[in-house]
Structures are given as C-alpha cells and as structure tokens.
Amino acid sequence: MDRTRREFIRDSAWLAGTALTIESPLLAATTAGRWPIGCFNRPWTKWTFDESLKSIPAAGYSTMGLLTRTKAEPFIAAEATADYLEGLKRALAASGLSANMGALRSRHDVALEETIRGLEKEIDNAAFLGLKYVMTFGVDDPAQFERYFQSMARAAAYGAEKRVQVVMKPHGGSSGASDEIVAAIKKVGHPNFRIWYDAGNIIHYTGKDPVEELKPIVQYVTGFCAKDCAEPKGDVMIQFGAGKVDFAGVFKVLKSAGFSGPIMVECCAVGETPEATASNARANREFLEKVLARI
C-alpha cells in the first residue's frame, strides 16, 4: 500500500478541496453553537422504508443515513439496479430529507479484485445518490484483516475520486477500540479513510471506556453514531441516558479536537408503531441537544 509522490500530492489536494464541500458547512453549524444531528433508518426496519421517510422528519430530523438494509431496500448495494436507485433518489427528494451516508458491505474471503469491484460499485451508487460518506464496519476474522486493509485502501482512493469519504465505525474485531482503530488507520494509509465514532459500540463490543478510547483517535473522527449501552453485549435499542455512555464527556473530547459533525442517531427504543418509535427518536435527539447546550 505504498504510495508514489504523485499519488500523495493528488490525495493531499483532494483532502484540501473536500474540506470546503464536506467540512465547512458543518463547521459553520458548530460555530453557530450546534452540531448537525441526523438519524439512521435502523429503528424502523420492521416496517417499510416509506415509514422511515415519514417518521424521521416527524421526529424533527432533516438528515438521514442509509444504514440498515432490508430485502426490499438494498440501498447502495452492488446488486442494486439502476431502476431501484432512481426510485430511491426520487423518494428521498420527495421526503424532503437529505441522505448523507450509505453502509458498505464487502466480502474478504474472495479474490481481492472481486472485493474491489463490489466496493467501487457501492461507491458509485453512493455518489449517484449524492451521499458524502460510505461506512465500513471492519471484519471479525483475523485471517481477513490484511485483505480488509488492502481493500479499504483501494476503496478510499476510489472514493476520493468520487468525492465520497470512506469511514469506519467501531464494531468489534479489526475496529474494536482505539488500538485496533489506530492500527487500521495506519494499515490503510489513505487520508480519505476516517472514523465515525460509536461510543455505545465501544461498551457493547469491548467493555472499555468510550471517553478514554476516543482520545487517541479523535483527530481521525469525522462523524458520530449515537447510541447508548449499559454493558458488554447489552441492548443498544434503548433511550439515551438508560446506558453508561458519558455523552457529555465524549462531546467534550470531540469539541477539543475541532469536530464539526455530523451526529447521527442510530438507535432508540422501538415502539409498537412507527409513530411511537418516532417519538422515542425525537426524545433521543432532544437529549443530545440538551447535552450539547452544556458543553
């Protein structure tokens, strides 16, 4: 994964240029005293995607992330058809929501070039939808770590060409906590590979302190996935404040590093109806806003 001088100059120029298109609007929001808060579709996956498109704005959000796929909604999957993507783009526009992220899915038990082709198609689909980020979750099998890092280096370079940032969230295995994340950053070695921190997952997968685990990697964080968790392997579909995540402590570390968002609410308690779930998602947004107002 060594890069030539020309590639280094190209990537550095890209990173400087995208600071204007990706970071500056969010920095302006921070300067105004508020980080942008959006919501993933995850809490509504037992209903149709149409319910997500209605419930997320009803809960007071204007930005959503395409995190959890279903059989009916492949989102940016490599197998998504052109007709499906056109329809998804129209549905998002009609909803009034702005989508900022799509989740990557990649296999690392096949030939590297096959993995790369799939990742590039997903990035192409994300670019078509106007997404700024695609998210990877690492891998669990140590035998696949090196292949994963190689594929992410290639995906990050391709994403740079498409103006789509590749981000990784803590999810156990190769993305478990700060030691693993620092190792991944070094192995991938590309400025377009960054981190969306997930304090709840630090507890869920490792039992470690999310505030302390953030400090060694905060300079790489360009987004925050908001969820709470009370114990290792504990439930995450809960209301904020019901678990052990010190949101104020996490946000203070992020603020000290000049973080500018976005914050994306991933989880809440799932109610009996989409409307009840939207009420819980609204409460989690209001919880975050109150915490942010105090830091």
N, C-alpha and C positions, 0 to 999 in steps of 0.2 A: 504493500500500500504506500510505497514511497512515491512522492510527487515530484515532478520536474519543476524547475524555477518558473517556467511559463504557466504551469497549472497553478502554482502558488499565487502568482500575480493575478491570474484570472479569478481565482476564488476569493482573494482579498478584495478585488474590485467589486465582485458580486456582493460580498458581505457589506461593503460600504454603501453600495447602491440600494440594497434592500432595506438598509436601516431607515431610509426615507419612506418606503412603501409599507413596511411591516411594523417597525418600531415607533416611528414618530407620532402617528395618530394616537397610539396607546400612551406614549409618554405625555402627550398633551392632556389626556384624560387624567393621568396621575397628577400632573401639575395643577389641574383643576380640583384636586383633592379626592379623586375617586378612580379606582381601577375598574375597568370594564368587567362586568360579571355576566357570563352566559350560562347555558345549560345544555348538557348532553341529552340525547334521546333515551338513554338507558331506562329510566323509571317507567316508561310507557310501552315497553316491548311486548307486553302481553296483550296489547291492543294494536290496532292498525297504525301505520305511520301517520295517517291523517289525524289521529288523536294527538300525536306528538306535536304536529304542526299547529293544532288548535290550543293545546294545553300549555305549551312553553310560553307563547305570548300572553296567555291568560294569567300565567304566574309572574308576569312582569319582566320577561326577558325579551331582548331584541336579537340576540345572537345564539345560535345553537351549534352543537358539534355532532357529527355523524359517527357516533362511537360504536353502538351495538347493532350488528347486522342481524337480520332475520331471513327466513327463506324467501319472504316476499320482497325484502329490501336489502339487496347486496351492496348498496351504496357505491363505493369506489372499487369494488372487487374487480379483478382482472377479467372475470367472466361476465361482467355487466354489459348488456347490449347497448348499442347506440340509441335505440328507441327508449330503453329504460332511462338512460342518463338524460336524454332530452326531456322526458317526462318529469324526472326528479328536479331538474333545473327549473322547469315551469312551476312545479308545486312549491318549491322554495320561494320563488319570486312572488307567487300569488299569496303566500302566507305572510309576507312582509318580514320574514326572518332572514338574517344574514348568516350563512353557514361558514364556519372558519376552519373546520378540521374534519378529516376522514381517517378512519383506522386502517392501517395496513395489515395484511395477513400474508405470511411468507413461509414456505417450506424450506428446511435446511438439511433434508435427508435425500435431496436430489442433486443433480448436476448444478454447479454454481450458475452457469449461464441460463439455465431454466428458471432458477430463482430470480435472477436479474431481470429477465424478460417479464416475469409477473409483476415485480416491483415497479418497473418502468411503466407498465400499462396502468397500474393503480395510480401512479403519479400523474400520468396523462389524464386519467379520469378526474383526479382532484383538480388539476389545472383547468379542465373544461368547466367544472362546477364553480370555479373561482375561489377555491379553498387556499388558504395561506399555509396550512400545516397538514402533514400526514404523520400519524402516530404509530410507532412500533412498541412492542412490549417486552423485547428481549426473548431469550429462549431458556428452557429449564435444563436441557441435557448438556453437560459439559463437553461432550464429544462434538457438539454442534457449535460451540462458542466461536471458534476461529472462522468457520464458514459464515456464521451470522455477521461477524465484524466485517468480513470481506464484502458481503452483500450490502451492508449498510453504508460502507464507504462508497460503493458504486451508486447506490440509491441517492446518497447525499449529493454526490457530484451531478447526477442527472436532475435531481430536484433543484439544484442551483440554476441549471439551465432553464428550468420551467418556472422559476421563482416560487417554489414550494419548499418550505423548510421541513426537514425530517426530524421528528422529535421522539424521544424515548421516555416512557414513564416507568417508575419503579413498579415491578411486577414479579418479584422473586427471581431466582436463577441469575442470569447474567445482568439483570437490572435490579438486584435485591435492595441494596442500600449504597451508601457513599463509596465504599471501597470498590464494589463491583461497577458502579456508575463511572467513577474516575477511570477505571481500567478500560471500560467500553469507550469512553471519550478518546483516550489515548490510542486505543487499537484502531478505531475508525479513522481518527486523524483528519477530519474534514470540518471546516467552520460552519457548514450547513447541517451538521448533526448536533442537536441540542437536547435539552431536558425539559419535560413538563413534569414538575414535581407533584407527588401524590403522598401527602403526609399520612393519610389513612392506610395506604398500602404498606408504608414502612412498618406500621404496627401490625397489620394483618399478616404480612409475609415474614417479618424478621423480629418483631417484638422490640425493636430499638426505638430510641427517642427521635421523633421526626425533626425536632429543632436542631439537635446536635448533628444529625445525619445530613441536614441541609447545608450546614456551614461550609464543608469542604467542596461543595458542588454549586453553590449559589450563583457563581459567575457564569454558569452554563444554562441557567434556567430562563426560559422564555415564556412559560405558561404554568398554570397551577390547576390541577384536578382536585376539586374539593369534595372530600368525603370524610366521615368520621368512623372510628372503630374503637372498640373497648378493649380488645385483647387479641393475641395472635390467633389467626383463623376465625376471628369473630365476625359477626354480621356487619356489613357496611351499608345495607339499605336501611339506614336509620336517620333520625333527625340530628342536626349538628348540635353539639353540647351533650348528647347522650353517650358519647365515647370519650376517649382520652386525648384526642388531638388538641394541642395547645395552639389554636388558630392565631391568637394574638402573637405568640412567640414566633411562629412561623412567618407571619406577615412582617414582623419587625426585622427579621433577618433578610427577607426579600427586599424590604424598603431600604435597608442599609446598603444593599448592593445595586440600587437603582432599578430594580424590577419595575416593569411597566404594564404587566398583564399580558394576556387575559387571565382571569379566574373563571374556571368552568365548573359549575355544579354538576357532579356526576351522579350523586345518589341522594335519595330521601326515602322515607317510609312510603311503600307502595300501598295505596288505599284500595277500596273495593271498586272504585270508579276512576276514570281518567281525571275527573274534576277534583275528587278527593286527593289524588296524587299531586295535581297541580297546586292545591292548597298547601301541601307539605313542601313542595318545591319552592313556593313563594316564601314560606316561613324560613327555609334554609337560606334563601337569598337575603332576606331581612336580617337574619342572624349575622351573615357575613358583613353586611353594610354597617351594622352596629359595631362590630369588632373593628372594622377598618376606620370608622369615625374616631376611634380612641387611640389609634397609633400614629 
